[in-house]
Amino acid sequence: MLTEQRSTEKSAAELPPETDHAAQFWQFSLALYPLLQTELLALQDQYNCNVNLLLLSAWRPSLPQLPQLMQALSPQHLTTQQIRQIRREVSRVLKEQPADPLLVQLRQQLLDTELTAERLEQRALVQCCAYAAGCIVPASTLRQQYLHSHQVPLAIQQQLTVDLDQALLQLGLAQPFHPAKA
């Protein structure tokens, strides 16, 4: 997900129609992400973890096998990573030349593009859940497998679980959201 807050109404209106579940997941993510932003971005930057996959593990109680999710996510995730890299480079240049209005405009356009790419990732994940033969892996187990596969230290994994639980409680959700069967 993105490191900066901004209005999403314009970007959302420009996206192709999506399933109700994808829209629900997006709204859930917009609520949960700010509560865990620092931690999720650290996992993204230090361990190359996919924030959307981690958010999905908080949204659904069970998920398809990790290889299925990664296969569904892979093409869009590569695009998202490329957009993010370009946006970060423009942001770095902008720090050196803060008065350049064209760079400011380009940075905002890249932020909007990155947000759209994140939303497409989420739609791919939701579609994978809908088309999978069965969501048979508990989401917490899949999250642990995923973090372990990215060599995230156990202490950080455990802290993420605690922080996710606290954030869900703060949002008024005692347990992961249970969408209607996709």
C-alpha positions as CSV (number, residue, x, y, z in Angstrom):
1,M,0.0,0.0,0.0
2,L,1.0,3.6,-0.3
3,T,3.0,5.6,2.2
4,E,1.0,8.8,1.8
5,Q,-2.6,9.6,2.4
6,R,-4.7,11.0,-0.4
7,S,-8.2,11.2,-1.8
8,T,-9.3,7.9,-3.5
9,E,-12.6,9.0,-4.9
10,K,-11.2,10.0,-8.3
11,S,-9.1,6.9,-8.7
12,A,-12.0,4.6,-7.6
13,A,-14.3,6.1,-10.2
14,E,-11.8,5.4,-13.0
15,L,-11.5,1.7,-12.2
16,P,-13.4,-1.0,-14.1
17,P,-16.3,-2.5,-12.3
18,E,-15.4,-5.0,-9.6
19,T,-17.1,-7.6,-7.5
20,D,-18.8,-6.6,-4.3
21,H,-16.2,-8.7,-2.5
22,A,-13.3,-6.8,-4.0
23,A,-14.9,-3.5,-3.1
24,Q,-15.5,-4.8,0.5
25,F,-11.9,-5.9,0.7
26,W,-10.8,-2.5,-0.5
27,Q,-12.9,-0.7,2.1
28,F,-11.7,-3.0,4.8
29,S,-8.1,-2.3,3.8
30,L,-8.6,1.5,3.8
31,A,-9.8,1.2,7.4
32,L,-7.1,-1.3,8.6
33,Y,-4.0,-0.1,6.7
34,P,-3.6,3.3,8.5
35,L,-3.6,1.5,11.9
36,L,-0.7,-0.8,10.8
37,Q,1.0,1.4,8.1
38,T,4.4,1.7,9.6
39,E,4.6,-2.1,10.4
40,L,3.3,-3.1,7.0
41,L,5.6,-0.8,5.1
42,A,8.6,-2.1,7.1
43,L,7.6,-5.7,6.1
44,Q,7.3,-4.5,2.5
45,D,10.6,-2.7,2.4
46,Q,12.8,-4.9,4.5
47,Y,11.4,-8.4,3.6
48,N,9.7,-7.8,0.3
49,C,6.3,-8.8,1.7
50,N,3.1,-8.0,-0.2
51,V,0.9,-5.8,2.0
52,N,-2.3,-6.8,0.2
53,L,-1.7,-10.5,0.9
54,L,-1.2,-9.6,4.6
55,L,-4.4,-7.5,4.6
56,L,-6.2,-10.4,2.9
57,S,-5.1,-12.7,5.8
58,A,-6.8,-10.3,8.2
59,W,-10.0,-10.0,6.1
60,R,-10.8,-13.7,5.4
61,P,-10.9,-16.5,7.9
62,S,-9.5,-19.0,5.4
63,L,-7.7,-18.8,2.1
64,P,-6.5,-20.9,-0.8
65,Q,-3.0,-22.4,-0.6
66,L,-0.2,-19.9,-0.8
67,P,1.1,-21.0,-4.2
68,Q,-2.4,-20.3,-5.7
69,L,-2.5,-16.8,-4.2
70,M,1.0,-16.0,-5.4
71,Q,0.3,-17.2,-8.9
72,A,-2.8,-15.0,-9.0
73,L,-0.9,-12.0,-7.6
74,S,2.3,-12.3,-9.5
75,P,1.7,-10.5,-12.8
76,Q,0.0,-7.5,-11.2
77,H,2.5,-7.4,-8.3
78,L,5.4,-7.0,-10.7
79,T,3.7,-4.0,-12.2
80,T,2.9,-2.5,-8.8
81,Q,6.6,-2.8,-7.8
82,Q,7.8,-1.1,-10.9
83,I,5.3,1.8,-10.4
84,R,6.3,2.1,-6.7
85,Q,10.0,2.2,-7.7
86,I,9.5,5.0,-10.2
87,R,7.3,6.9,-7.7
88,R,10.0,6.7,-5.0
89,E,12.6,7.9,-7.4
90,V,10.5,10.9,-8.3
91,S,9.9,11.6,-4.6
92,R,13.6,11.5,-4.0
93,V,14.3,13.9,-6.8
94,L,11.4,16.1,-5.6
95,K,13.1,16.4,-2.1
96,E,16.1,17.9,-3.9
97,Q,13.9,20.2,-6.2
98,P,10.8,20.9,-4.1
99,A,9.6,23.8,-6.1
100,D,9.3,22.0,-9.5
101,P,5.5,22.0,-10.2
102,L,5.8,19.4,-12.9
103,L,7.6,16.9,-10.6
104,V,4.9,17.5,-8.0
105,Q,2.2,16.8,-10.6
106,L,4.1,13.7,-11.8
107,R,4.5,12.4,-8.2
108,Q,0.7,12.8,-7.6
109,Q,-0.1,11.0,-10.9
110,L,2.3,8.1,-9.9
111,L,0.7,8.0,-6.4
112,D,-2.7,7.6,-8.1
113,T,-1.4,5.0,-10.5
114,E,0.2,3.0,-7.6
115,L,-3.1,3.1,-5.7
116,T,-4.9,1.7,-8.8
117,A,-2.3,-1.0,-9.1
118,E,-2.8,-1.9,-5.5
119,R,-6.5,-2.2,-6.0
120,L,-6.0,-4.5,-9.0
121,E,-3.8,-6.7,-6.8
122,Q,-6.6,-6.9,-4.3
123,R,-9.1,-7.8,-7.0
124,A,-6.8,-10.6,-8.2
125,L,-6.6,-12.0,-4.7
126,V,-10.3,-11.9,-4.2
127,Q,-10.9,-13.5,-7.6
128,C,-8.4,-16.3,-6.6
129,C,-10.4,-16.9,-3.4
130,A,-13.6,-17.0,-5.4
131,Y,-12.3,-19.5,-8.0
132,A,-10.2,-21.7,-5.7
133,A,-11.5,-25.2,-5.2
134,G,-11.7,-24.4,-1.5
135,C,-10.4,-21.9,1.0
136,I,-9.0,-24.5,3.2
137,V,-6.0,-22.9,4.9
138,P,-6.7,-20.8,8.0
139,A,-5.7,-17.3,7.2
140,S,-3.4,-17.0,10.3
141,T,-1.5,-20.2,9.2
142,L,-1.1,-18.9,5.7
143,R,0.2,-15.5,7.0
144,Q,2.8,-17.4,9.1
145,Q,3.8,-19.5,6.1
146,Y,4.1,-16.4,4.0
147,L,6.1,-14.4,6.5
148,H,8.4,-17.4,7.2
149,S,9.0,-17.8,3.4
150,H,10.2,-14.2,3.4
151,Q,12.6,-14.8,6.4
152,V,10.7,-12.5,8.7
153,P,12.0,-13.1,12.2
154,L,9.5,-14.9,14.5
155,A,9.4,-12.0,17.0
156,I,8.2,-9.7,14.2
157,Q,5.7,-12.3,13.0
158,Q,4.3,-12.5,16.5
159,Q,4.1,-8.7,16.9
160,L,2.2,-8.4,13.6
161,T,-0.3,-10.9,14.9
162,V,-0.8,-9.0,18.1
163,D,-1.0,-5.7,16.2
164,L,-3.5,-7.1,13.7
165,D,-5.7,-8.4,16.5
166,Q,-5.6,-5.0,18.3
167,A,-6.3,-3.1,15.0
168,L,-9.3,-5.4,14.3
169,L,-10.6,-4.8,17.8
170,Q,-10.2,-1.1,17.3
171,L,-12.3,-1.3,14.1
172,G,-14.9,-3.2,16.1
173,L,-14.1,-6.6,14.6
174,A,-13.3,-9.2,17.2
175,Q,-12.1,-11.6,14.5
176,P,-11.4,-11.5,10.8
177,F,-14.2,-10.3,8.5
178,H,-16.3,-13.1,7.1
179,P,-17.6,-12.0,3.7
180,A,-20.4,-14.0,2.1
181,K,-19.1,-16.9,0.1
182,A,-17.6,-15.6,-3.1
